[in-house]
Structure formats: structure tokens, C-alpha cells
Amino acid sequence: MRLVPALLAGLVVLSACAAAPAAAPADCVPGSGGRSTVEHAENFSLRYEDGYQVLTVDQPSPGAPPESYVLVGCGAEPDLPPELESAQRIPVPVDSLYSGSTTHLPLLVDLGRVDVLTGVATAGFVSSPEVVAAIDAGAVAEYAPTEQVDVERVVAGRPDVLMTGGFDDPAYATLRQAGIPVVANAEYLEPTPLGRAEWIKVMAALTGDELRATAVFDQVEAAYTGTAALAAGAAPVPVVAGSLFEGVWSVPAGGSYLGRLLDDAGGANPWADDPSASSLTLDFETVYATAGQAPVWLATQDWATRADALAADPRYGELAAMRDGRTWTANRSVGPNGGNDFYERGVTRPDLVLADLVAILHPELLPDHEQAFYTELR
């Protein structure tokens, strides 16, 4: 939506007349209360300098050049090297954040900082009970109800920062011009489950909760590696993942996010030798010829029964997993408006997803496991 010129001009003037340069007190310099180290993520880095912190996102969106953001505390304006002079300066900790993706929301929940969330792109996709409650109470606004950023709504809301969903949008340049900092979050470009989960440290850099983020991530990492070690000694179980969409079946390559999860869960993925970090697009006949006899099928549709799958495409009935095996889909946890928690909390809690998969593929290893995301179709 076009921004009213007078409103934009006024906001640019206000931004230019911000607080005068000053040195930040030692106790509010970024990192003074604890520093994050990045261990698994490949698409962002954090470094601490004299009086400020630099957050760099290598790919803000697919193929885009790196972006760096200078995080400063208490309104300070430190001297920066030439390569950072044009970088956005973001006062931290932030008190107001607009989120462009539901995958950001569990980061705030796990940090105990839902209080800083004041805007979401599309409220209907949210499944987190804490965030749904905040939306219902009027504490969180919706700024892209048609999935297009409403610039005037964002400017009127004056968030301290807007976090993108990992894709570029012409509106972001307009928002920056209006004095609204825009930070890219592209965790979905991480090829590993723990790499995606580690983006909690990006959120913590903005909210000032580095110590909490480290504690949360360490617990996720320990649970994930423990479950992976449990499955490592089991004989791999053949599994086929994905389903048809508009005639195309996307299967996980070995170097992809789901491919790595299947490997860590003790699954025999027929395309595990392909190092691609993305999915492979195939037709039904190719998938059936390669993996049709797999005893486990992890479908990616929101079906409630096997009859629903057969109604979508009768050829699914030819799969061994549909005839006499096990067919599962990740629709166990769905929010009040239809948002699927697998695509929200599942991204930041790969330990829970991995435990679900191990229980599906090797039920003898986790006999008392209660599924967090998957449901078996009957």
C-alpha cells in the first residue's frame, strides 16, 4: 500500500533528529549480560565490538548479498569502521517487534518475551497459545492480512524492529526510509535442524536475552543429540516422505533439512546420497518405483484418515505403507485458526520432531513416547 507522503517525510525528519551521540553505560552495552556463540547455524554470525554488536545475515533472502546490522545499547552511537557506516543501527534491547513469520514466535515464547511482540504478518497462521491470547487481547496487530505488507499499518505501529520472513519485499526499503529498522530472518535456509533452532540467538541479540537463549538452545541440542545417538544403533527403516502437490512429489534430498532429520532418526531415505540442500521434484511413478515398498510413509498433507489420502489420489493406495504399513502426517497440533504447529514450534524444537520420527520408525526405542506433531492415519 502507498505510504502517505507527508507521513513519510515527517517520520524521516524525526528519525534524523534522534538522540545525540553518546557513549552507552557499560551495563547496557550489547553482550554485557552474556554473549552468544554460534555453533551450528551457517546463515548468520554475531560478533561483539567495543560498545556495540554486529549481526550479519549471509543470505537475507535466496541469492541476496549479506546484510549487517549494528546493535547499540542505550541510544549510543559508537564510531564505526567504514564497512559498517551504511549498516542499519538498531537500539537494543527492543521493546516492540513485528514478526514476518510464525517461526519467530516460539523463539519469543521460549525466551519468555512474548511481551515484545506487537505485530504479526498474518494472525490466522498463528498456533502458539501465548501469541493467540495476545492477539485476542489486542496487544498484537496484524500488518499483512492479505500477505502483502501494509506499510501504513507498520509505520503507524512504530515497532522498534520488523523481522522479515526471509524473503525480500519492496515495502522494506520504504519502511527503512521511514525509520523502521528491518532485520532479515532466513532460518529456513539453514540445512541442519540445529542450525535452524540456533536462530533463537538472533532473537536474543535483539531482546537482550543471550543467557536465556544459550540455556534454551543447549537443552534442545542435548536432547537432539541424545535421541540421535539412541537411533544410531538401530537398523535403518525404509521411509518415503512427501506427497503430491499439483502433480509433483517433493522428496527430501540427503543434504536437506528433512533429509538430515530422517538420517538422524534411523530412516533409510532412498535419496540420501543426493547432497542437495533442497527437495527433489519427481512424479508419482518415479517415487513409487524407488520407494513404493517402504513400510513407512510420512505424508505432508493435512489428512485425517487414509480415506482422505485415497480421495486426493487413488494411486496412494499402491504404496506399501498404505496397504499394510504405517502412514503418518504432521497435523497433531493445529491452532484455533488452522495454523499448524509443526511449521511453527517444530522449526525451533527439532529435538521434539526427531523424537517423533524415532518413535515412528523405531517404536521399540521410545515405547512410551507421546507424539508432539505426528498422527497416524487410520
Secondary structure by P-SEA (a helix, b strand, c coil): ccccaaaaaaaaaaaaaccccccccccccccccbbbbbcccccbbbbbcccbbbbbbccccccccbbbbbbbcccccccccccccccccccccccbbbbccccaaaaaaaacccccccccccccccccaaaaaaaaaccbbbcccccccaaaaaaaacccbbbccccccaaaaaaaaacbbbbbbcccccccaaaaaaaaaaaaaaacaaaaaaaaaaaaaaaaaaaaaaaccccbbbbbbbbbcccbbbbbccccaaaaaaaaaccccccccccccbbbbbcaaaaaaccccccccccccccccaaaaaaaccccccccccccbbbbccccccccccccaaaaaaaacaaaaaaaaaaaaccccccccccccccccc
